Amino acid sequence: MGELVAGHEKINLGHLEGHSSKLLLPRVVGGEVVDKTRAHVEWVIKTSEPLEVSIVARCARAGTHRTNVVLS
């Protein structure tokens, strides 16, 4: 069994601009590139044995994407 040490089990990322916005050049703010077509999410999971974790991303308009990751 694993334990979620950091991050939230469910996260609302809000609206992402999508592929059509790639035609626009990314904006640079304070030396960092801002790309509103992507979002970054991070979790820290503590486990003492291999564990398979399912990650699901859902959007009413774009659909659902699922992937499994094995932690060791």
Phi and psi in radians as a Rosetta constraint file:
Dihedral C 1 N 2 CA 2 C 2 CIRCULARHARMONIC -1.935 0.35
Dihedral N 2 CA 2 C 2 N 3 CIRCULARHARMONIC 2.842 0.35
Dihedral C 2 N 3 CA 3 C 3 CIRCULARHARMONIC -2.234 0.35
Dihedral N 3 CA 3 C 3 N 4 CIRCULARHARMONIC 2.229 0.35
Dihedral C 3 N 4 CA 4 C 4 CIRCULARHARMONIC -1.313 0.35
Dihedral N 4 CA 4 C 4 N 5 CIRCULARHARMONIC 1.962 0.35
Dihedral C 4 N 5 CA 5 C 5 CIRCULARHARMONIC -1.620 0.35
Dihedral N 5 CA 5 C 5 N 6 CIRCULARHARMONIC -0.682 0.35
Dihedral C 5 N 6 CA 6 C 6 CIRCULARHARMONIC -2.481 0.35
Dihedral N 6 CA 6 C 6 N 7 CIRCULARHARMONIC 2.521 0.35
Dihedral C 6 N 7 CA 7 C 7 CIRCULARHARMONIC 1.779 0.35
Dihedral N 7 CA 7 C 7 N 8 CIRCULARHARMONIC 3.032 0.35
Dihedral C 7 N 8 CA 8 C 8 CIRCULARHARMONIC -2.006 0.35
Dihedral N 8 CA 8 C 8 N 9 CIRCULARHARMONIC 2.530 0.35
Dihedral C 8 N 9 CA 9 C 9 CIRCULARHARMONIC -1.041 0.35
Dihedral N 9 CA 9 C 9 N 10 CIRCULARHARMONIC -0.744 0.35
Dihedral C 9 N 10 CA 10 C 10 CIRCULARHARMONIC -2.117 0.35
Dihedral N 10 CA 10 C 10 N 11 CIRCULARHARMONIC 2.387 0.35
Dihedral C 10 N 11 CA 11 C 11 CIRCULARHARMONIC -2.349 0.35
Dihedral N 11 CA 11 C 11 N 12 CIRCULARHARMONIC 2.273 0.35
Dihedral C 11 N 12 CA 12 C 12 CIRCULARHARMONIC -1.656 0.35
Dihedral N 12 CA 12 C 12 N 13 CIRCULARHARMONIC 1.986 0.35
Dihedral C 12 N 13 CA 13 C 13 CIRCULARHARMONIC -1.521 0.35
Dihedral N 13 CA 13 C 13 N 14 CIRCULARHARMONIC -0.145 0.35
Dihedral C 13 N 14 CA 14 C 14 CIRCULARHARMONIC 1.303 0.35
Dihedral N 14 CA 14 C 14 N 15 CIRCULARHARMONIC -2.786 0.35
Dihedral C 14 N 15 CA 15 C 15 CIRCULARHARMONIC -1.507 0.35
Dihedral N 15 CA 15 C 15 N 16 CIRCULARHARMONIC 2.258 0.35
Dihedral C 15 N 16 CA 16 C 16 CIRCULARHARMONIC -1.803 0.35
Dihedral N 16 CA 16 C 16 N 17 CIRCULARHARMONIC 2.553 0.35
Dihedral C 16 N 17 CA 17 C 17 CIRCULARHARMONIC -1.215 0.35
Dihedral N 17 CA 17 C 17 N 18 CIRCULARHARMONIC -0.467 0.35
Dihedral C 17 N 18 CA 18 C 18 CIRCULARHARMONIC 1.542 0.35
Dihedral N 18 CA 18 C 18 N 19 CIRCULARHARMONIC 3.123 0.35
Dihedral C 18 N 19 CA 19 C 19 CIRCULARHARMONIC -1.167 0.35
Dihedral N 19 CA 19 C 19 N 20 CIRCULARHARMONIC -0.557 0.35
Dihedral C 19 N 20 CA 20 C 20 CIRCULARHARMONIC -1.112 0.35
Dihedral N 20 CA 20 C 20 N 21 CIRCULARHARMONIC -0.435 0.35
Dihedral C 20 N 21 CA 21 C 21 CIRCULARHARMONIC -1.331 0.35
Dihedral N 21 CA 21 C 21 N 22 CIRCULARHARMONIC -0.191 0.35
Dihedral C 21 N 22 CA 22 C 22 CIRCULARHARMONIC -1.121 0.35
Dihedral N 22 CA 22 C 22 N 23 CIRCULARHARMONIC -0.319 0.35
Dihedral C 22 N 23 CA 23 C 23 CIRCULARHARMONIC -1.185 0.35
Dihedral N 23 CA 23 C 23 N 24 CIRCULARHARMONIC -0.418 0.35
Dihedral C 23 N 24 CA 24 C 24 CIRCULARHARMONIC -1.467 0.35
Dihedral N 24 CA 24 C 24 N 25 CIRCULARHARMONIC 2.496 0.35
Dihedral C 24 N 25 CA 25 C 25 CIRCULARHARMONIC -1.242 0.35
Dihedral N 25 CA 25 C 25 N 26 CIRCULARHARMONIC 2.440 0.35
Dihedral C 25 N 26 CA 26 C 26 CIRCULARHARMONIC -1.047 0.35
Dihedral N 26 CA 26 C 26 N 27 CIRCULARHARMONIC 2.573 0.35
Dihedral C 26 N 27 CA 27 C 27 CIRCULARHARMONIC -1.585 0.35
Dihedral N 27 CA 27 C 27 N 28 CIRCULARHARMONIC 2.534 0.35
Dihedral C 27 N 28 CA 28 C 28 CIRCULARHARMONIC -1.883 0.35
Dihedral N 28 CA 28 C 28 N 29 CIRCULARHARMONIC 2.132 0.35
Dihedral C 28 N 29 CA 29 C 29 CIRCULARHARMONIC -2.189 0.35
Dihedral N 29 CA 29 C 29 N 30 CIRCULARHARMONIC 2.017 0.35
Dihedral C 29 N 30 CA 30 C 30 CIRCULARHARMONIC 1.042 0.35
Dihedral N 30 CA 30 C 30 N 31 CIRCULARHARMONIC 0.600 0.35
Dihedral C 30 N 31 CA 31 C 31 CIRCULARHARMONIC 1.459 0.35
Dihedral N 31 CA 31 C 31 N 32 CIRCULARHARMONIC -0.005 0.35
Dihedral C 31 N 32 CA 32 C 32 CIRCULARHARMONIC -1.983 0.35
Dihedral N 32 CA 32 C 32 N 33 CIRCULARHARMONIC 2.338 0.35
Dihedral C 32 N 33 CA 33 C 33 CIRCULARHARMONIC -1.359 0.35
Dihedral N 33 CA 33 C 33 N 34 CIRCULARHARMONIC 2.250 0.35
Dihedral C 33 N 34 CA 34 C 34 CIRCULARHARMONIC -1.793 0.35
Dihedral N 34 CA 34 C 34 N 35 CIRCULARHARMONIC 2.004 0.35
Dihedral C 34 N 35 CA 35 C 35 CIRCULARHARMONIC -2.094 0.35
Dihedral N 35 CA 35 C 35 N 36 CIRCULARHARMONIC 1.786 0.35
Dihedral C 35 N 36 CA 36 C 36 CIRCULARHARMONIC -1.392 0.35
Dihedral N 36 CA 36 C 36 N 37 CIRCULARHARMONIC 0.138 0.35
Dihedral C 36 N 37 CA 37 C 37 CIRCULARHARMONIC -1.583 0.35
Dihedral N 37 CA 37 C 37 N 38 CIRCULARHARMONIC -0.067 0.35
Dihedral C 37 N 38 CA 38 C 38 CIRCULARHARMONIC -2.303 0.35
Dihedral N 38 CA 38 C 38 N 39 CIRCULARHARMONIC 2.794 0.35
Dihedral C 38 N 39 CA 39 C 39 CIRCULARHARMONIC -2.438 0.35
Dihedral N 39 CA 39 C 39 N 40 CIRCULARHARMONIC 2.675 0.35
Dihedral C 39 N 40 CA 40 C 40 CIRCULARHARMONIC -2.040 0.35
Dihedral N 40 CA 40 C 40 N 41 CIRCULARHARMONIC 2.263 0.35
Dihedral C 40 N 41 CA 41 C 41 CIRCULARHARMONIC -2.281 0.35
Dihedral N 41 CA 41 C 41 N 42 CIRCULARHARMONIC 2.460 0.35
Dihedral C 41 N 42 CA 42 C 42 CIRCULARHARMONIC -2.388 0.35
Dihedral N 42 CA 42 C 42 N 43 CIRCULARHARMONIC 2.418 0.35
Dihedral C 42 N 43 CA 43 C 43 CIRCULARHARMONIC -2.247 0.35
Dihedral N 43 CA 43 C 43 N 44 CIRCULARHARMONIC 2.587 0.35
Dihedral C 43 N 44 CA 44 C 44 CIRCULARHARMONIC -2.077 0.35
Dihedral N 44 CA 44 C 44 N 45 CIRCULARHARMONIC 2.120 0.35
Dihedral C 44 N 45 CA 45 C 45 CIRCULARHARMONIC -2.129 0.35
Dihedral N 45 CA 45 C 45 N 46 CIRCULARHARMONIC 2.234 0.35
Dihedral C 45 N 46 CA 46 C 46 CIRCULARHARMONIC -1.714 0.35
Dihedral N 46 CA 46 C 46 N 47 CIRCULARHARMONIC 2.251 0.35
Dihedral C 46 N 47 CA 47 C 47 CIRCULARHARMONIC -2.565 0.35
Dihedral N 47 CA 47 C 47 N 48 CIRCULARHARMONIC 2.537 0.35
Dihedral C 47 N 48 CA 48 C 48 CIRCULARHARMONIC -1.734 0.35
Dihedral N 48 CA 48 C 48 N 49 CIRCULARHARMONIC -0.122 0.35
Dihedral C 48 N 49 CA 49 C 49 CIRCULARHARMONIC -2.520 0.35
Dihedral N 49 CA 49 C 49 N 50 CIRCULARHARMONIC 2.826 0.35
Dihedral C 49 N 50 CA 50 C 50 CIRCULARHARMONIC -0.923 0.35
Dihedral N 50 CA 50 C 50 N 51 CIRCULARHARMONIC 2.430 0.35
Dihedral C 50 N 51 CA 51 C 51 CIRCULARHARMONIC -2.454 0.35
Dihedral N 51 CA 51 C 51 N 52 CIRCULARHARMONIC 2.328 0.35
Dihedral C 51 N 52 CA 52 C 52 CIRCULARHARMONIC -1.694 0.35
Dihedral N 52 CA 52 C 52 N 53 CIRCULARHARMONIC 2.206 0.35
Dihedral C 52 N 53 CA 53 C 53 CIRCULARHARMONIC -2.014 0.35
Dihedral N 53 CA 53 C 53 N 54 CIRCULARHARMONIC 2.344 0.35
Dihedral C 53 N 54 CA 54 C 54 CIRCULARHARMONIC -1.717 0.35
Dihedral N 54 CA 54 C 54 N 55 CIRCULARHARMONIC 2.311 0.35
Dihedral C 54 N 55 CA 55 C 55 CIRCULARHARMONIC -2.057 0.35
Dihedral N 55 CA 55 C 55 N 56 CIRCULARHARMONIC 2.215 0.35
Dihedral C 55 N 56 CA 56 C 56 CIRCULARHARMONIC -2.192 0.35
Dihedral N 56 CA 56 C 56 N 57 CIRCULARHARMONIC 2.231 0.35
Dihedral C 56 N 57 CA 57 C 57 CIRCULARHARMONIC -1.991 0.35
Dihedral N 57 CA 57 C 57 N 58 CIRCULARHARMONIC 2.195 0.35
Dihedral C 57 N 58 CA 58 C 58 CIRCULARHARMONIC -2.149 0.35
Dihedral N 58 CA 58 C 58 N 59 CIRCULARHARMONIC 2.510 0.35
Dihedral C 58 N 59 CA 59 C 59 CIRCULARHARMONIC -2.554 0.35
Dihedral N 59 CA 59 C 59 N 60 CIRCULARHARMONIC 2.328 0.35
Dihedral C 59 N 60 CA 60 C 60 CIRCULARHARMONIC -1.018 0.35
Dihedral N 60 CA 60 C 60 N 61 CIRCULARHARMONIC -0.658 0.35
Dihedral C 60 N 61 CA 61 C 61 CIRCULARHARMONIC -1.586 0.35
Dihedral N 61 CA 61 C 61 N 62 CIRCULARHARMONIC -0.629 0.35
Dihedral C 61 N 62 CA 62 C 62 CIRCULARHARMONIC -1.662 0.35
Dihedral N 62 CA 62 C 62 N 63 CIRCULARHARMONIC -0.244 0.35
Dihedral C 62 N 63 CA 63 C 63 CIRCULARHARMONIC 1.759 0.35
Dihedral N 63 CA 63 C 63 N 64 CIRCULARHARMONIC -2.762 0.35
Dihedral C 63 N 64 CA 64 C 64 CIRCULARHARMONIC -2.195 0.35
Dihedral N 64 CA 64 C 64 N 65 CIRCULARHARMONIC 2.432 0.35
Dihedral C 64 N 65 CA 65 C 65 CIRCULARHARMONIC -2.192 0.35
Dihedral N 65 CA 65 C 65 N 66 CIRCULARHARMONIC 2.283 0.35
Dihedral C 65 N 66 CA 66 C 66 CIRCULARHARMONIC -2.139 0.35
Dihedral N 66 CA 66 C 66 N 67 CIRCULARHARMONIC 2.535 0.35
Dihedral C 66 N 67 CA 67 C 67 CIRCULARHARMONIC -2.611 0.35
Dihedral N 67 CA 67 C 67 N 68 CIRCULARHARMONIC 2.633 0.35
Dihedral C 67 N 68 CA 68 C 68 CIRCULARHARMONIC -1.971 0.35
Dihedral N 68 CA 68 C 68 N 69 CIRCULARHARMONIC 2.454 0.35
Dihedral C 68 N 69 CA 69 C 69 CIRCULARHARMONIC -2.225 0.35
Dihedral N 69 CA 69 C 69 N 70 CIRCULARHARMONIC 2.306 0.35
Dihedral C 69 N 70 CA 70 C 70 CIRCULARHARMONIC -1.708 0.35
Dihedral N 70 CA 70 C 70 N 71 CIRCULARHARMONIC 2.127 0.35
Dihedral C 70 N 71 CA 71 C 71 CIRCULARHARMONIC -1.705 0.35
Dihedral N 71 CA 71 C 71 N 72 CIRCULARHARMONIC 2.440 0.35
